[in-house]
Amino acid sequence: MSLREDFILGPDANSAIERSSDLAKRILEQSTLGFAGQYGHISVREAFAELSAMKQKGYFAPDVLPKTVENFRKVLDALLKGKKHVWKVSRSDGSTEEVPLNQDGFRDTLLVGGAIASDLLPPAKLWKGTAHGFRSDTDMAAVTGVALMHEAEREDLIGHRGFSWESEDKGRTYRTEIGGDMNADLRIYRTDLTFDPTIDPFGNAVSYRPTTSRDAKIIAAYHSQEPTLLAALLKWAHHEQIESPLLANSAKEFLEEMSTWDSRLANAADAGYGDVRPNMHFIGFDRPLSRPGGKETAILPREYHKVYLMHTDSEGNFAISNPEADEQTAPEDPHMVFPKAEFDTVLRGLFMQTRMGLGRTSLRQLRSVLEYYFSPKFTADREREKSWARKQAPAE
């Protein structure tokens, strides 16, 4: 069984919410009021109290419950007793992934039991999902709860989110965000948003699904690693001959655009005037990043003296792996992959992260790395490195 990370709403869920303008409006309004207590750790006592309050308000009266009334009551009772029930997700590779509820507290019970959505929906409407365009009678309650949690989270993170975008790759949809954590350490999140058919614990088809570690990937680098990542991206683009409008004409237009940006510094930054020594990040630039099985990998430091490996996958896409200790070989199955088509977006996202003050590297510092890359000094340093390597090579 897989551990749940979060939830995503499928296209049908979003369409059903949009068709009900009143529901969409109320979700937005309610999210600004704050519901932190329902989104943190929930004990069985708190969950039981919430559901008992719902019962007193008529949410579980026989005339308003879903058609699968017996199964609904049995599952909800079993969840409160700590018994395992699962969502079943049919993956595109033909596998079925089972995701258990209540892995950390009883918040999931409140979600599928309608407690979160009951802040918005009256008893007569909560369990009538089919009549309102949802996939099943239990679908609308959970979808409304997920939407409300997501909107509340957005309210909490205003000013803290990084640069994000959505993209398509091999039939899957991804959302990527380049930002930073509370200590201004570099963070990259990439989540598979593709909706796979899902059955809820009551045996009903639903238009949302849980995400697991299979879907949600994170790169948690150590502080001030933005120049390291930038140099690896430039090395990748150079050797894979990626066409980049942002780098065209020595990145002249992109650098000019940056000069018009306002920017801010993270709390842990050094006012943006520290020397990042750009040349040190390009040592070995003339050796391309390895495909799987090769050892020409770049290192991206992380916490606790561990590292990520930066390399390419079998198709030449940029890959980041989470290796075992001291492993330097590029693996077949990387942790996170960026297709060539996303190079410019990733590049812009990294600079936007510094502009937004989410890491310890300032925009000025990261810009100096890109300027160095197109400078005569970069060319001279590369020639000097080649000359040194020739001298160190064993005589024939």
C-alpha positions in Angstrom: 0.0 0.0 0.0 1.1 3.6 -0.7 1.4 6.5 1.7 -0.9 9.4 0.8 0.7 12.9 0.3 -2.3 15.1 -0.7 -5.2 15.1 -3.1 -5.9 16.3 -6.6 -9.1 17.2 -8.3 -9.8 15.7 -11.7 -11.3 17.6 -14.7 -14.8 16.4 -13.9 -14.5 17.7 -10.3 -13.4 21.2 -11.5 -16.1 21.3 -14.1 -18.8 20.4 -11.6 -17.6 23.1 -9.2 -17.5 25.7 -12.0 -21.0 24.8 -13.2 -22.2 25.6 -9.7 -21.1 29.2 -9.4 -22.6 29.4 -5.9 -20.4 26.5 -4.7 -17.3 28.0 -6.2 -18.0 31.3 -4.7 -18.7 29.9 -1.2 -15.5 27.7 -1.3 -13.5 30.9 -2.0 -15.2 32.9 0.7 -15.0 30.1 3.3 -11.3 29.5 2.7 -10.4 33.0 3.9 -11.8 32.3 7.4 -9.3 29.7 8.3 -9.8 26.0 9.3 -6.4 25.0 10.5 -7.9 22.7 13.2 -9.5 20.5 10.6 -6.4 20.3 8.4 -3.8 19.3 11.0 -3.6 16.1 13.1 -7.1 14.9 14.1 -7.6 12.4 16.9 -10.3 9.8 16.9 -12.1 11.7 19.7 -12.1 14.9 17.6 -13.3 13.0 14.5 -16.1 11.3 16.5 -17.2 14.7 18.0 -17.3 16.3 14.5 -19.4 13.5 13.0 -21.7 13.4 16.1 -22.3 17.1 15.6 -23.2 16.4 12.0 -25.6 13.8 13.0 -27.4 16.2 15.4 -27.7 18.6 12.5 -29.4 16.0 10.3 -26.6 15.2 8.0 -27.0 11.4 8.6 -30.8 11.2 8.6 -32.1 8.3 6.5 -33.7 10.5 3.9 -30.5 12.5 3.1 -27.9 9.7 3.2 -26.4 8.2 0.0 -28.1 5.3 -1.7 -25.3 3.1 -0.4 -26.5 3.8 3.1 -25.5 0.6 4.8 -22.1 0.5 3.2 -21.6 4.2 4.1 -22.4 3.6 7.8 -20.3 0.5 8.0 -17.2 2.1 6.4 -17.5 5.3 8.5 -17.9 3.2 11.7 -14.9 1.1 10.7 -12.8 4.2 10.1 -13.5 5.5 13.5 -12.5 2.2 15.0 -9.1 2.4 13.2 -9.8 -0.3 10.6 -8.1 0.1 7.3 -10.1 1.2 4.2 -8.5 2.3 1.0 -8.9 4.4 -2.1 -8.3 2.3 -5.2 -6.5 4.2 -8.0 -6.3 2.6 -11.5 -2.9 3.7 -12.9 -2.2 4.1 -16.6 0.3 1.3 -16.5 -2.5 -1.1 -15.6 -1.7 -1.4 -11.9 -4.1 -0.7 -9.1 -2.7 1.4 -6.2 -4.3 1.1 -2.8 -4.0 4.1 -0.6 -5.2 3.7 3.0 -7.1 6.4 4.9 -6.0 7.9 8.2 -2.3 7.3 8.0 -1.7 10.2 10.3 -4.7 11.0 12.4 -8.4 10.9 11.3 -8.5 13.9 9.0 -9.4 11.6 6.1 -12.4 10.3 8.0 -13.7 13.9 8.2 -13.1 14.4 4.5 -15.0 11.3 3.2 -17.5 11.6 6.1 -18.5 15.1 4.8 -17.4 17.0 7.9 -15.2 19.5 6.1 -17.8 20.1 3.3 -20.6 20.5 5.8 -19.3 24.0 6.5 -20.7 24.8 3.1 -23.3 22.3 2.1 -26.7 21.7 4.0 -27.9 18.2 4.8 -30.3 18.1 1.9 -27.4 18.7 -0.6 -24.3 17.2 0.9 -25.0 13.6 -0.3 -26.6 14.4 -3.6 -23.5 14.5 -5.7 -25.0 12.7 -8.7 -27.8 15.2 -9.0 -25.3 18.0 -9.1 -23.1 16.6 -11.8 -20.6 14.7 -9.7 -19.6 11.0 -10.3 -21.4 9.6 -7.3 -23.4 10.7 -4.2 -20.3 10.6 -2.0 -18.2 12.5 -4.6 -19.4 16.0 -4.0 -18.8 16.0 -0.3 -15.1 14.9 -0.6 -14.5 17.1 -3.7 -15.8 20.2 -1.8 -13.6 19.3 1.1 -10.5 19.0 -1.0 -11.2 22.2 -2.9 -11.8 24.1 0.4 -8.5 22.7 1.9 -6.6 23.7 -1.2 -8.0 27.3 -1.2 -7.3 27.7 2.5 -3.7 26.5 1.8 -3.3 29.1 -0.9 -4.4 31.8 1.5 -1.8 30.6 4.0 1.0 30.6 1.5 0.4 33.9 -0.2 3.8 35.5 -0.4 5.6 32.2 0.2 4.9 30.3 -3.0 7.6 29.9 -5.6 7.5 30.1 -9.4 5.2 27.4 -10.7 3.9 26.0 -14.0 2.0 23.1 -15.5 3.3 21.0 -18.3 2.6 17.8 -20.3 5.0 14.9 -20.8 4.2 11.5 -22.2 0.5 11.9 -21.6 0.9 13.0 -18.0 0.3 16.5 -16.5 2.7 17.9 -14.0 2.8 20.9 -11.8 6.3 22.2 -10.9 7.3 24.8 -8.4 10.8 26.2 -7.7 10.9 27.9 -4.3 12.4 27.7 -0.9 11.7 26.5 2.6 11.4 28.5 5.8 15.2 28.5 6.1 15.6 29.8 2.5 17.0 26.5 1.3 16.3 25.6 -2.4 13.2 23.5 -2.9 11.8 22.0 -6.1 8.4 20.3 -6.2 7.1 18.3 -9.1 3.7 16.6 -8.8 1.8 14.4 -11.2 -1.6 15.9 -11.5 -3.0 13.4 -14.0 -6.3 12.1 -12.9 -6.5 8.3 -12.8 -9.8 6.6 -12.2 -10.4 6.2 -8.5 -12.9 4.3 -6.2 -13.5 5.7 -2.7 -13.8 3.6 0.4 -17.6 3.3 -0.1 -17.1 1.6 -3.4 -18.1 4.7 -5.5 -16.4 6.3 -8.4 -15.1 9.7 -7.5 -13.6 12.7 -9.4 -10.7 13.3 -7.0 -7.8 11.1 -6.0 -5.1 10.9 -3.4 -1.5 11.6 -4.4 1.3 9.4 -3.2 5.1 9.5 -3.2 4.8 8.1 -6.7 3.2 11.4 -7.8 4.8 14.0 -5.5 8.6 14.5 -5.8 10.7 17.0 -4.0 14.3 18.2 -4.2 15.4 19.6 -0.9 18.8 21.1 -1.6 21.1 22.8 1.0 21.4 26.6 1.1 22.9 28.7 -1.7 22.8 25.9 -4.3 21.1 28.0 -7.0 24.4 28.7 -8.9 25.2 25.0 -8.8 21.9 24.1 -10.4 22.2 26.9 -12.9 25.7 25.7 -14.1 24.3 22.1 -14.4 21.4 23.3 -16.5 23.6 25.3 -18.8 25.9 22.3 -19.2 22.9 20.1 -20.1 21.6 22.6 -22.6 25.0 23.0 -24.2 25.8 19.3 -24.7 22.2 18.4 -25.7 22.1 21.3 -28.1 18.8 22.6 -26.7 17.4 25.6 -28.6 16.7 28.3 -26.0 15.1 31.6 -26.8 16.2 32.8 -23.3 19.9 32.1 -24.1 19.7 33.5 -27.7 22.2 36.2 -28.5 24.2 35.6 -25.3 21.0 35.9 -23.3 20.9 39.6 -24.1 17.2 40.1 -24.0 16.8 37.9 -20.9 19.5 39.9 -19.0 17.9 43.2 -20.1 14.5 41.9 -18.8 16.1 41.1 -15.5 17.4 44.7 -15.2 13.7 45.8 -15.1 12.8 43.4 -12.3 12.2 44.4 -8.7 13.5 41.8 -6.3 13.8 41.0 -2.6 16.1 39.1 -0.4 15.4 36.2 1.9 16.0 36.6 5.6 19.2 34.5 5.4 20.6 36.2 2.3 23.8 38.3 2.5 22.3 41.5 0.9 23.2 40.1 -2.5 26.8 41.3 -2.7 28.7 38.1 -1.8 31.0 36.6 -4.4 29.6 33.3 -5.7 32.9 32.6 -7.7 31.1 31.6 -10.9 34.1 29.9 -12.4 34.1 27.2 -9.7 30.7 26.0 -10.8 31.8 25.3 -14.4 34.8 23.0 -13.7 34.4 20.0 -16.1 32.0 21.8 -18.3 33.3 20.2 -21.4 32.4 16.7 -20.3 28.7 16.1 -20.9 26.4 14.8 -18.1 26.2 11.0 -18.2 23.3 8.9 -19.4 22.3 6.1 -17.0 25.2 3.9 -16.0 27.8 6.7 -16.5 29.8 8.4 -13.8 30.0 12.0 -15.2 27.4 13.4 -12.7 27.1 16.8 -11.1 26.6 17.1 -7.4 23.8 19.1 -5.7 24.4 19.2 -2.0 21.6 18.6 0.5 21.3 18.3 4.3 23.1 15.9 6.5 26.2 15.7 4.2 24.1 13.9 1.5 23.9 14.8 -2.2 21.7 14.6 -5.2 23.2 13.6 -8.5 22.4 15.6 -11.7 22.7 13.7 -15.0 20.5 12.9 -18.0 18.1 10.1 -18.6 18.3 7.7 -21.6 16.6 10.3 -23.8 18.9 13.2 -22.8 16.4 14.9 -20.4 17.7 16.6 -17.3 17.5 14.2 -14.3 18.1 14.5 -10.6 18.6 11.4 -8.5 18.7 10.6 -4.8 21.5 8.1 -4.6 22.7 5.7 -1.9 25.8 6.9 0.1 28.9 7.5 -2.1 27.2 6.3 -5.3 28.3 8.4 -8.3 26.7 6.4 -11.1 23.7 7.8 -12.9 20.8 5.5 -12.2 18.2 4.1 -14.6 15.3 5.5 -12.6 15.9 9.1 -11.5 13.9 10.9 -8.8 12.9 13.9 -10.9 13.1 14.5 -14.7 12.8 17.7 -16.8 12.2 17.2 -20.5 14.3 19.3 -22.9 11.1 21.2 -23.9 11.0 22.7 -20.4 14.5 24.0 -20.3 13.6 27.7 -20.7 10.8 27.4 -18.1 13.1 25.8 -15.5 15.8 28.4 -16.2 13.3 31.3 -15.8 11.9 29.6 -12.7 15.3 29.5 -11.0 15.9 33.2 -11.6 12.3 34.0 -10.5 13.0 32.1 -7.2 15.9 34.5 -6.5 13.8 37.5 -7.6 11.1 36.5 -5.1 13.7 36.2 -2.3 12.9 32.5 -1.5 16.5 31.3 -1.4 19.8 32.6 0.0 21.1 33.4 -3.4 20.2 36.9 -4.6 19.1 37.8 -8.1 22.3 39.8 -8.5 24.5 36.8 -7.6 22.7 34.4 -9.9 22.7 36.9 -12.8 26.5 37.2 -12.3 26.8 33.4 -13.1 24.9 33.8 -16.3 26.9 36.8 -17.3 30.1 34.9 -16.7 28.9 32.1 -18.9 28.8 34.4 -21.9 31.9 36.3 -21.0 35.4 36.0 -22.6 36.7 34.9 -19.1 34.5 31.8 -19.3 36.1 30.9 -22.7 39.6 31.6 -21.3 39.0 29.5 -18.2 37.8 26.6 -20.3 40.9 26.7 -22.4 43.1 26.9 -19.3 41.3 23.8 -17.9 41.8 21.9 -21.1 45.5 22.8 -21.1 45.9 21.6 -17.6 44.1 18.3 -18.4 46.4 17.7 -21.3 49.4 18.2 -19.1 48.1 15.8 -16.6 47.3 13.1 -19.1 49.8 10.1 -19.1 52.4 10.2 -21.9 51.7 7.8 -24.8 
